Amino acid sequence: MSERREAGGEYLLEARGIVKKFGDFAANDRITLRLRPGQIHALLGENGAGKSTLVKIMYGALQPTAGSLHWCGQRVAIANPADARRLGIAMVFQHFSLFEALTVVENIALAMRGAFDPGALGERIARVSREYGLPLEPTALVADLSVGERQRIEIVRCLLQEPKLLIMDEPTAVLTPQEADQLFVTLRRLADDGCAVLYISHRLEEVKQLCHDATILRHGEVVAEVDPQVETAASLARLMVGADVHEVNTAGHVKGGEPLLTVAGAGAVRGGAAQRVPGGARRRGGGNRRGGRQRPVGVVRGPVRRTSRGAGRGDHRRPALRHPRRDRTTAARSRIRTGGAARP
């Protein structure tokens, strides 16, 4: 067993006999999970095993049908995420909740309670992000940031709350290997400072590398509690699915077909300056913003305004263009000016 697991100590959070039903379907069936301070604990299972449902109950986003939560030995009712944050529970969701048209400091300000000084908040963001190896420029526009940098915003937003428990749902799914390594350094630093981390991932090698303990769910039930550092990726996968998992050979993968959408000769205007889309850009799959492949997609989706030149061609229909979430962004800025929090 790992050193931390043998150390024992008072539990920070206990989920006892958690049941969550949606109609007749039990997403969680009598789940018990215990977390200690300074422990990085993996929560594993196939898609649909009940992981996200369980952590949403811990974060107050869902209410259990049966069972109870205990914080530092005391039974608690977490009615909503605001209650969870007051206890010291923070969560970084797999899908980010950021406004692309706002800056880093404006996005983080939306989670702040009451009035605040934007200048002081920006300095605090810069200081905390540097301390934890997650450097951020507070005045940067979110639309100009990479996926890894956007995740830093979510993590720093949590760190400003000084959490005792940080829940992370598939945090490396969108990261490069270098960004994932930096995230592991940050999580180890948090654990050394006494923060508990509940870590959800399908990447079993990184679970073995990072986590001290693991709870494995299958069909909504706990099927094993193991030390991942003495397990193999194959044995963890076997516990997750209930059978041996054979290696998949991807050598004969299918090549891409004809382009579904072609953008040629288009230009875009951002901040009053025209930006040229490379001629003949073709969209087959995902790209990253810093690599330049995102701009043609932006022209078609609407985050940037298309000039009169050029056209998008897909199934011989001209795509309808509109600016997304403009009203939502305006409402968010209004909340920032009035000092009102956007989250419950």
N, C-alpha and C positions, 0 to 999 in steps of 0.2 A: 504494500500500500504506500501511497505517497506520504511525505513527511507531514504535510498540512492535514491530511485526513486522519492520521494517527493522533494529531495534537488535541483533537476534541475541542471542547469549549462550548459556550452558549450559542444556541442557534440565533441567527439574525432574523431569518424568516422561515416559518414552517407553514406549508400547505398540507392540511390534514384531511384526508378522505374527500378530496374535491370531486364533485360530480357536476357536470354541465350537460344538460339535455336540450336539444333543439327538436321539439316535438317528441317523437319516440326514439330519436337517435341520440345516443350518449357519446358526445365528443370527448369527454373526460369521465372516467369510471373509477371512482374511489382512488384518486391519485394522492400520494403522499410524497412531498419533496421537502428537503431540509437544506438550508444554506447557512454557511458560517462566514463571519467576517474574514477578509483576506483570502478567500477561496475563489478560484475560477472553476465554475461548475458547468459542465456541458449538459445540455438537454438534447437528446438525439431521438430520431425516429423518422420513418418515411413520411412523405407528404400525406396529410390526413390522419397522422397518428395522434393529434391533439396538442401539439406543442404550442402553436400560436394561441389556441383557446386558453390554455393554462396560463401563459404569461399575460394575456389580456385580463384575466381575472386578477392576477397579482398586481397589475397596473391600474385596476379599477375601470377598465374599458368594458368589461363584462361582469355580470354577477353570477356566482355559482348557484346551481340548483340545490346543492347540499354540500356539507363540509365547511371548514373554517380556515381562516388565516390567522397566524400568530406572529406578532412582531416583537422581538426581544422578550419572548415568553408571555406576552399579553395578547389576548384575543382582540382582533381589530376588524372593523367593517370598512372596507375601502370602496366607497360609493362611486368614486370617479377618479380620473387621473390627477386632479388637484389634490385630493386626499392622499394619493400615493406620493406625490411630490413633497407634501408636507411631512410625511413620515421619513422621507429620504430615499424614495424609490424613483429612479429615472430609467427611461427606455429609449433606445434608438431603434426605430422601426426599419424593416427591410426597404420600404418605399418612403423616400424622404418627403417631408411636408414643408417645402420651402417656396417662397415667392421669387420667381426668377427676375422680376422687374425691380426687386428691392435689393439693398446692399446687405452685407453680412451682419452689420450691427443692427439694421432695421429688422431683419428676420429674427435675430436673437431677442430683440426688444419685445417682440410680440409675445414671448413667453414670460416676460417679467411682470411682477405684480406691483401695481401702484405706480407712482411717479418715479422718474429716473433722469439722470443727466446723461445725454447721449455721448458727450465727450468722455466722461468718466467711464461709461460702459465700454466705449471703444478701447480705451487704455487697458481696462480689465480684460477684455477679450484678447488683446494682443499679448498681455502678460501671461495669462493662463495657457493660451495656445502654445506659446514658446516653452513654458515650463514642462508641458507634457509632450513636446515634440510634434505638435500639430499646428505649425505656423499658419496664421490667417491674417489677411489684410482687412481690417474692419470696414473700410470704405469700398471694398471691391464689390462689383455687381455680381449677383449669383449667376446670372445668365452667362457670364464670361468664365466661370470656374469649371474645372474638371469634376468628374463624378467623385473622385477621391477627396477633393477639396470640399465638395458639398457635404460629404459624410463628416468631415472635420467640423463643419458648422453644427451638425446635429450633436456630435460628441461634446464639443465645447459648450453648447447650450446646456447639456446635462451637467457638465463639470462645474458650471457657474452656480448650480444648485447645491454643490457640495454633497453629492449623493452617498448614501451608505450601501446601496445596492444598485448596480447598473445592469440592465437587461439589454442584450444585443441579439437581434434577430437577423441571422444570415449576414453578418457585417462584411464579409470578404467577397460576397457574390459579385460585386461590381468593381472590385479593386484589382490593381495590378499586383504582381508578386512583391514588388518593392513597397507599395503602399500597405499591403497586408503585413509585411515584416514590421513596418513602423507602427501599425496598429497593435501588434503583439507586444512591442516594447511599452506602449502606453498602457495596455491592460495589465501587464506585469507590474508596472509602476503603481497603478491604482491598487492592485492587490497588496503590494508591499506597504501601501499607506493604510491598509485595513478595510478597503472597499471590497464588498462581495461582487462577483460578476457572474451572471447567468448567461451562458453562451450557447446560442442555437446555430448549428452548422451541419451541412451534409458533407463537408470536406474532412474526412476522418483523419487524414495525416496531420492536419493542423490541430485537430482536437487532441491527438496524442502528444503533439509538441507543446501545447499551451495549457491544457486543463488538468486540474488536480483530481477531479471526480467526475463521474458521468451517470446520469439517470437516463434510461432508455425506455421509450414508450412504443407500444404497438397496439393499434386498434383502441386507443384511448386508455390503455392500462399500463402501469409500470411493470416491465418484464425483467428488468435487471438494474442493479446499481453496482458499478464497476470502477476500478482505477484504470483510466484509459492509457496511462503510461506503461502498464504491463500487458495491455491487450495489443492485438494487431488490428490493422484496418479491416482485414477479412473477418476477424472474430466479432468486431463491432458491427459490421454490416450484417453478419449472420444473426446477431441478436435483434437488429432492427427489423429484418424481414422475416425471420423465423426459418430461414433455409440458406444454403450455401449460395453465394453470389459469384457468378463466374465473370471473368474479365471480358470486357467487350472489345472486339477487334474493330478499330475504326479505319483500318488501312484502305478498305474499299468503299469509302464514303462517296455519296453521290455528288457530282459536280453541279454547280449552280446552273440554272437554265438561262433563258433570255431575260433581259432586264424588264421589270414590271413598270418602271417609271424612269423616264429620261428628262433631265433638265438641261437646256442648252441656251447659252447666251443671256442668262438672267442676271440681273443686278439687284442689290438690296440697299436700303437706306437705314442706317442705325445712328442715332445721335446727330443727324444732319449730314452725315458723310456717306457717300455712295461706296458700296463694297461689291466688288466684282466676283461673281461665282465662276469658277473655272469652267471654260467652255466644254460642253459635252459631258458634264458630270452625270454619272448614272448611279441610281440607288438600288443596291441589292440587299444590303443588310445594315447592321449597326455601325456607327462610327463614333469617334470621340471629338469633342469640341475643339480641343487643341490641335488635333490632326487635320482640321479643315474640312472633314467630310460632313460635319453637322450642318454647315451653312446652306447647302442646297436643300436639305430637309427643312431647315428653318424657313426658307422662302416658300415652300409648299404649305407647311403647317400654319405659318402666320406670325411667329415671334418677331420677324423682321418684315419690313414693307417692301414688296416687289416694285421695281420700277417698270416703266412701260415696255422696256425691251425684253425680249425673251419670253418663253412660254414653257409651261410644264405639260408633258404629254403622257398620259396613262390611259389605256383603253380608249384613246381618241376623245376623251372628255376633258374639258378645261377645269382644273380643281377650283372649288370655291375657297376664297381667302378671307380670313378674318383674324383679328388680333385676339389671342386667347386670354381669358381671365382678367380683362382690363378692369371690370367693375370690382372684382374680388381684390385686386391689388389696391385700388383706390380706397376701398373700405379698410384694408389693412393699414395703409398710411394714416388714415383718420384715427384708428385706434392708437397708433404710436404717438401721434400728436397730443391726444387726450390722456395718454397714460393708461389706457384700458388694455387688459390682457386679452389676447385672441383665443386662448385655450381655456377650457373649463378647469 
